[in-house]
Amino acid sequence: MQIRVTDDVRKRAKLVAKDHGLTLSELVLNLLAQTGDKELKNLVNKELKERPKPGRPWDK
């Protein structure tokens, strides 16, 4: 999924995500899950559970 935003918006969104201990993608997915659509929320939750964490696997 791609979204076109200014660099300022992207930078601020990254800071907000980092403050919440999330990646930018995880932040966006969590916000999508809050729309009130039950099916979308279930799909997002499934995606987040199955998504590998960023970084090298041996660093965990």
C-alpha positions in Angstrom: 0.0 0.0 0.0 1.3 3.4 -0.9 0.2 6.8 0.2 1.4 10.1 -1.2 2.1 12.7 1.5 4.6 15.5 2.0 8.0 14.8 3.6 6.9 16.7 6.7 3.9 14.5 7.2 6.0 11.3 6.7 8.6 12.5 9.1 6.1 13.4 11.8 4.2 10.1 11.3 7.4 8.2 11.7 8.1 10.0 15.0 4.6 9.3 16.3 5.0 5.6 15.4 8.4 5.4 17.1 6.9 7.0 20.2 4.3 4.2 20.3 6.9 1.5 19.7 5.6 0.8 16.2 6.8 1.0 12.6 5.1 3.4 10.3 3.2 0.5 8.6 2.0 -0.8 12.0 0.8 2.6 13.0 -1.2 2.9 9.7 -2.6 -0.6 10.1 -3.7 0.1 13.7 -5.5 3.3 12.6 -7.2 1.4 9.8 -8.4 -1.1 12.3 -10.1 1.7 14.3 -12.5 2.6 11.5 -15.3 0.6 13.0 -15.4 -2.1 10.2 -15.3 -5.4 12.0 -13.9 -7.4 9.0 -11.2 -4.8 8.3 -10.2 -5.0 12.0 -10.0 -8.8 11.9 -7.9 -8.7 8.8 -5.5 -6.1 10.2 -5.1 -8.0 13.5 -4.3 -11.1 11.5 -1.8 -9.2 9.4 -0.1 -7.7 12.5 0.2 -11.2 14.2 1.7 -12.8 11.1 4.0 -9.9 10.2 7.7 -10.5 11.0 9.2 -7.8 13.2 11.7 -5.5 11.6 15.4 -6.2 12.0 17.6 -9.3 11.8 16.0 -12.5 13.2 19.0 -13.4 15.2 18.9 -10.0 17.1 15.7 -10.9 18.8 
